[in-house]
Amino acid sequence: MTGAEIPASAISLPTRGGRVGSAALVTQTVSGETIEYCSVGAALFPVDTSAPEIRLQIAMPVGWNRNAMMFGGGGYNGTIPNVTQNVPFGRADQPTPLARRYVTFASDSGHQAGPAGSLDGSFGMNDEALRNFAAGDALKKTRDAAVYLIRRGYGAAPGRTYFAGGSTGGREALIVAQRWPEAFDGVISAYPAWNNTAEVLYLGYLAQVMSRPGAFPGPDKQTLLYDSVMAACDGRDGLKDRLISNVEGCDFDPRTLRCPEGADTGPTCLSDPQIASVTAASAPFGWPYRIASGERYYPGFPLLSGADMRTPVLGFGTSAPANPMPVTSGYGMQYWDQWVKYFLTRDPNHNSLDVDPRRPGKWLPRISYLSTIQDRNNPDLRPFARSGGKLLLLHGSADELVSHRSTNDYYQRVLDTVGPRQTQEFMRYYLVPGANHANVGAPAFAANWDSLSALERWVEDGRAPVDPVAVDGRSGRTLPLCEYPRWPKYRSGDPDSARSFVCAR
């Protein structure tokens, strides 16, 4: 394999081909089992010689099961995901795809991140790199190159090819189902940042609001808010367990925590500017202008129905947004800052707080253009369904970085476009109570589910998921996975057992 050429003709989108840079036989313990595989590193060369290359990694196991799994990335990508990993929300006691003898592969989406890692948006200065990441072009290029190398290595193409990703990877999962409906047989999309421009505009608005003097709710105020929401809403699903399952039945009013006269008098109350920030973060944000993607709003975070914004990095952070943007501010604020500098203005010195998402002025045409690349959100998945594809969509109701309400919107658009009966034939959407973004920190429910086995049965045997159960990866507690818009309501019995719950509306 080492030095093998990947012809440009093997890739359906424009490249200058590629080359295998390394290939070595590796023995590694994966999911408690000793796996032997050929680890292949390759690069795909851009059409624009000033653009970065796409770097990819493939694990080709001995005893191949004839299937392949591609993993999506996270944030702005820039690094190759670990090809020995599990699928998002996957169960730790079940074998990962490589341990099941899948060929697994992934790429850096067409650029190499600097010290900022997944928060490095500097590649956005180059048009080809921007399209590789934002429009998903690198996904198809990587998939085609991997299939070519699999054929070369095994003498046969994969029988089934799957895709799994969360966050940016969840957006990528929806992109491949939309743009290349015959490229993947089954897709797992978790907490997808599918309407990327819309969320970025919302994050920019939030950054401006929280940068105002005295407006940022620090960690102590975030604790006060979270505990107050729990006190008000925990139990409305039939059980007091620090888990809010009926999120639609909870809409905590932060004004009940107002400090006397609205001034900040300490950690036991919220000032008027902090109440304004919390309200802005939880409410839908719309913009009074049209953009080419057709998006008009972002629905806000569920911090008044159970999301814990204290989660390290992913929540509000510990510092108010400012210029320059502190690395201790929230992930979303830093994401906005990079987007303004490298995607929007292409000026690394631009103050991101000077761009007002409500009144962008001269930046409106560029925002509109970027929306056509980043928000490729065609909900017509009928071509994917006709090709036999199956889609599992999952989101945690306490996600503090990508709002589950946005995924609710996407699912409703699919229903409206495809029809409820037809959608049921190829797609399932599960909203998981208490689960946050990627199980980071200490979520109320660290959701795990053997979604890959469920997807295999659906794709390969035609058996759709029936009454799936999620397990908390820390405590072992189980809950039913209810198809949205249903949620698990406690009936009676052991509160740690899924059998004690019924899916309610």
Buried (B, 14 or more C-beta within 10 A) or exposed (E): BEEBEBEBEBBEBEBEBBBBBEBEEEEBEBBEEEBEBBBBBBBBBBEEEEBBBBBBBBBBBEEBBBBBBBBBBBBBBBBBBBBBBBBBBBBEEBBBBBBBBBBBBBBBBBBBBEEBEBBBBBBBBBEBBBBBBBBBBBBBBBBBBBBBBBEBBBEEEBEBBBBBBBBBBBBBBBBBBBBBBEBBBBBBBBBBBBBBBBBBBBBBBBBBBBBEEEBBBBBEBBBBBBEBBBEBBBBBBBBEBEBBBBBEEBEBEBEEBBBEEBEBEEEEBBBBBBBBBBBBBBEEBBBEEEBBBEBEBBBBBBBBBBBBBBBEBBBBBBBBBBEEBBEEBBBBBBBBBBBBBBBBBEEEEBBBBEBEBEEBEEBBEBBBBBBBBBBBBBBEBBBBBEBBBBBBBBBBBBBBBBBBBBBBBBBBBBBEBBEEEBBEEBBBBBBBBBBBBBBBBEBBBBBBBBBBBBBBBBBBEEEBBEEBBBBBBEEEBBBBBBBBBBBBBBEEEEBEEBEBBBBBE
